């Protein structure tokens, strides 16, 4: 497909150690915020692997409204850490199923347990379907895909009836909708309800924008218009939301500013906002530089490189060669 739905086959891997030596004044680093996130995910995963459900419940309750220093939501990272990798054998998926059922049995009133289980079924559905275009999906894969999405929908409906609330509910609902393909009105109602409950939760809009790509349920130019309109919501994140959508979809393109109607001026506005809002995030500064080079905006690229102060976060680029080539380009005269 070119790019898969968010969360499918998430893997907990350390960034590659790059062999290219940096020139003077440049250092290859890990963003301290990303290190914090990976540590958090590892701790949560260990609790999940050992079925320490009381501790998992405490953490989820504590972080539901919190964000890391780069603006990412801790509750999203919590659920992401529970993922079964797409490369795992069927036996591992069944083990995960047993853990989830045990969690619900011991915590029947827990919205956390049910959202985790619904999320599991979404990933399990994509595992059955495979990563290819629709014509490459086998009849068995298509059947299992539908059955497992239906199970996810059922568990999600059970979660909705519980007293507890969790902003991740909307994320799972949108993942189910991507596979089931409801009407536009039904799809948009999911976003509207989720946004009303948590206006700063940008993941809803990133997932809805993904579904509006022509390869899914949209038409050319539709996700771009949705992103622009969403950035203008009075109680949202403004232009930052636009950038979040662009970053979410950019891997689906070679050059998102050439191959789509994504707006570089709006992206630039959002990147400036994000560097102000999350000054400790080296990764955001690196991504700002990368996007500015892609858009051939030398002034913005220079500003972002200056903000980085020589700290290259390699996972924000396709590799150190990409970073060094971009840096060299910014040093040229107009």
C-alpha positions in Angstrom: 0.0 0.0 0.0 2.9 2.4 0.5 2.0 3.4 4.0 0.0 1.4 6.5 -2.6 2.6 9.1 -1.1 4.1 12.2 -0.3 1.5 14.9 -0.4 -1.5 12.6 2.6 -3.7 13.4 4.2 -1.2 15.7 7.7 -2.3 16.8 9.7 -1.3 19.7 13.1 -1.0 18.1 16.1 1.3 18.9 17.1 3.7 16.2 19.9 2.3 14.0 23.5 3.2 14.8 24.7 5.2 11.8 28.2 4.5 10.4 28.7 7.9 8.7 30.9 10.1 10.9 29.6 13.6 11.4 31.7 16.6 10.3 33.0 19.1 12.8 30.2 20.9 14.7 27.7 18.1 14.0 26.7 15.3 16.4 24.4 12.4 16.0 22.1 12.3 19.0 19.0 10.7 20.4 16.3 13.2 21.3 16.0 13.1 25.1 12.2 13.2 24.8 12.2 10.2 22.5 14.4 8.4 25.0 11.9 9.2 27.7 9.1 7.9 25.4 10.9 4.6 24.7 11.6 4.1 28.4 7.9 4.7 29.2 6.8 2.3 26.5 9.3 -0.3 27.6 8.1 -0.1 31.2 4.5 -0.4 30.1 5.2 -3.3 27.9 7.0 -5.2 30.7 4.0 -4.8 32.9 1.8 -6.0 30.1 4.0 -9.0 29.4 3.8 -10.0 33.1 0.1 -9.3 33.4 0.4 -6.7 36.1 -3.0 -5.3 35.4 -3.3 -3.2 38.6 -0.1 -1.2 37.6 -1.3 -0.8 34.0 -4.6 0.6 35.3 -2.8 3.1 37.5 -0.5 4.3 34.7 -3.3 4.7 32.2 -5.4 6.7 34.7 -2.4 8.9 35.5 -1.4 9.8 31.9 -4.7 10.1 30.1 -4.5 13.9 29.9 -0.8 14.3 29.7 1.6 14.9 26.9 5.3 14.5 26.4 7.6 17.4 25.7 7.1 17.0 21.9 3.3 17.2 22.1 2.6 13.5 21.7 0.0 12.1 24.0 1.2 9.7 26.7 -2.0 7.6 26.5 -1.4 6.9 22.8 2.1 5.7 23.7 0.6 3.6 26.4 -1.6 1.7 24.0 1.1 1.6 21.3 3.4 -0.3 23.7 1.0 -3.2 23.9 1.1 -3.9 20.1 1.9 -7.3 18.7 4.4 -6.9 15.8 3.2 -7.8 12.4 6.2 -10.2 12.0 5.1 -12.3 15.0 3.7 -15.8 14.4 0.1 -16.8 14.9 1.0 -18.3 18.3 2.1 -14.9 19.6 -1.1 -13.3 18.5 -3.0 -15.9 20.4 -0.9 -15.3 23.5 -1.8 -11.6 23.3 -5.4 -12.6 23.0 -5.2 -14.6 26.2 -3.5 -11.7 28.1 -6.3 -9.3 27.0 -9.1 -11.7 27.9 -7.5 -12.2 31.3 -7.2 -8.5 31.8 -10.9 -8.0 31.1 -11.8 -10.9 33.3 -9.9 -9.4 36.3 -11.0 -5.8 35.5 -14.5 -6.1 34.0 -15.2 -2.4 34.5 -12.0 -1.2 33.0 -12.2 0.9 29.9 -8.5 0.6 29.5 -8.7 -3.2 29.2 -11.4 -3.1 26.6 -9.8 -0.4 24.5 -6.6 -2.3 24.5 -8.5 -5.4 23.4 -10.3 -3.6 20.7 -7.0 -2.1 19.4 -5.6 -5.6 19.4 -8.4 -6.8 17.1 -7.8 -4.0 14.7 -4.1 -4.9 14.4 -5.1 -8.6 14.2 -7.4 -7.8 11.3 -4.7 -6.0 9.4 -2.4 -9.0 10.1 -4.9 -11.2 8.4 -5.4 -8.8 5.5 -1.8 -8.1 4.7 -0.1 -5.0 3.5 -1.0 -5.2 -0.2 -3.5 -3.3 -2.3 -7.1 -4.6 -2.2 -6.7 -6.8 -5.3 -3.9 -8.7 -3.6 -5.9 -9.7 -0.5 -7.0 -13.4 -0.4 -10.5 -14.5 0.2 -9.5 -15.9 3.6 -7.7 -12.7 4.4 -10.7 -10.6 3.5 -13.0 -12.8 5.6 -10.7 -12.7 8.7 -10.3 -9.0 8.2 -14.0 -8.4 8.4 -14.6 -10.8 11.3 -11.8 -9.3 13.4 -12.9 -5.7 12.7 -16.4 -6.8 13.8 -14.9 -8.1 17.1 -13.1 -4.8 17.6 -16.4 -3.0 17.0 -18.1 -5.2 19.5 -15.5 -4.6 22.2 -15.5 -0.9 21.5 -19.3 -0.8 22.0 -18.8 -2.5 25.3 -16.2 0.1 26.3 -18.6 2.9 25.4 -21.1 1.6 28.0 -18.6 1.9 30.9 -18.4 4.8 33.2 -14.8 5.6 32.5 -13.7 7.8 29.7 -10.5 7.7 27.6 -9.5 9.9 24.7 -8.1 6.8 23.0 -11.6 5.6 22.3 -11.9 7.9 19.3 -8.6 6.6 18.0 -9.7 3.0 18.0 -13.1 4.0 16.6 -11.4 5.7 13.6 -9.1 2.7 13.1 -12.2 0.4 12.9 -13.9 2.8 10.6 -11.0 2.8 8.2 -11.5 -0.9 7.6 -15.3 -0.9 7.7 -15.8 2.1 5.6 -18.9 3.8 7.0 -20.6 6.7 5.4 -18.9 10.1 5.4 -21.5 11.4 7.9 -20.8 8.5 10.3 -17.1 8.9 9.9 -17.2 12.6 10.6 -19.5 12.1 13.6 -16.7 10.0 15.2 -14.3 12.9 14.8 -16.7 15.5 16.0 -17.6 13.6 19.1 -14.0 12.8 20.0 -12.9 16.3 19.3 -15.6 17.8 21.5 -14.4 15.6 24.4 -10.7 16.4 23.9 -10.1 19.4 21.6 -6.3 19.3 21.7 -6.1 15.6 20.8 -4.6 15.9 17.3 -4.5 12.1 16.5 -8.2 12.1 15.6 -7.6 14.5 12.7 -4.4 12.7 11.5 -6.3 9.4 11.3 -9.3 11.0 9.6 -7.1 12.7 7.1 -5.4 9.4 6.3 -8.8 7.9 5.6 -9.6 10.7 3.1 -6.7 9.8 0.8 -7.9 8.5 -2.6 -6.4 5.0 -1.8 -9.0 4.7 1.0 -12.3 6.6 1.2 -11.5 10.0 -0.2 -11.1 12.0 -3.4 -8.1 13.9 -4.7 -7.6 17.1 -2.6 -10.0 16.0 0.1 -7.6 15.3 2.9 -5.8 18.5 2.1 -9.0 20.5 2.4 -9.9 18.7 5.6 -6.5 19.5 7.1 -6.9 23.2 6.3 -10.4 23.4 7.8 -9.3 21.5 10.9 -6.5 23.9 11.5 -9.0 26.7 11.7 -11.1 25.2 14.5 -11.3 27.8 17.3 -10.6 25.4 20.2 -7.9 23.3 18.5 -4.1 23.5 17.9 -4.2 25.8 14.9 -1.5 25.4 12.3 0.2 22.8 14.5 -2.6 20.5 13.7 -1.9 21.0 10.0 1.7 20.0 10.5 0.7 16.9 12.5 -1.4 15.8 9.6 1.4 16.4 7.0 3.9 14.5 9.2 1.4 11.6 9.5 0.9 11.3 5.8 4.3 12.3 4.3 5.6 8.7 4.2 2.8 8.0 1.7 4.5 10.3 -0.8 7.9 10.9 -2.3 7.5 14.6 -1.9 4.2 15.6 -0.2 4.4 19.2 -1.4 4.8 18.1 -5.1 2.5 15.1 -5.2 -0.4 16.5 -3.2 -2.0 19.9 -2.5 -0.4 20.2 0.9 0.3 23.8 1.7 3.9 24.7 2.5 3.0 28.2 3.9 0.5 26.6 6.3 3.1 23.9 7.2 5.7 26.5 7.8 3.4 28.5 10.1 2.7 25.3 12.1 6.4 24.4 12.3 7.2 27.8 13.7 4.5 27.3 16.3 5.7 23.9 17.2 9.3 25.0 17.7 8.0 27.7 20.1 5.6 25.3 21.9 8.1 22.4 22.3 11.5 24.1 22.6 13.1 21.0 24.1 12.2 18.7 21.2 15.2 18.2 18.9 13.2 16.0 16.7 10.7 18.7 15.9 13.5 21.1 14.9 15.0 18.3 12.7 11.7 17.6 11.0 11.2 21.3 10.5 14.6 21.5 8.7 13.8 18.4 6.7 10.4 19.7 5.5 11.8 23.1 4.7 14.4 21.5 2.5 11.8 19.4 0.8 9.8 22.6 0.1 13.0 24.4 -1.0 12.5 27.1 1.6 16.2 27.9 2.4 15.4 30.6 5.0 13.2 28.3 7.0 15.7 25.5 6.7 18.5 27.7 8.0 16.3 28.8 10.9 15.6 25.2 11.8 19.2 24.1 11.5 20.2 27.0 13.7 17.7 25.8 16.3 19.2 22.3 16.2 22.7 23.7 16.9 24.4 20.8 15.3 22.3 18.1 16.9 21.1 15.6 14.2 18.4 13.3 15.2 18.9 10.7 12.5 15.4 9.1 12.8 13.9 12.4 11.6 15.8 11.9 8.3 16.2 9.0 5.8 19.8 8.7 7.1 22.8 10.8 7.8 23.5 11.3 4.1 20.1 12.9 3.8 20.9 15.2 6.7 24.3 16.2 5.5 23.0 16.9 2.0 20.3 19.1 3.4 22.7 21.0 5.5 25.0 21.5 2.6 22.1 22.9 0.5 21.3 25.5 3.2 24.8 26.7 3.1 24.7 27.6 -0.6 24.0 31.2 -1.7 20.7 31.9 -3.3 
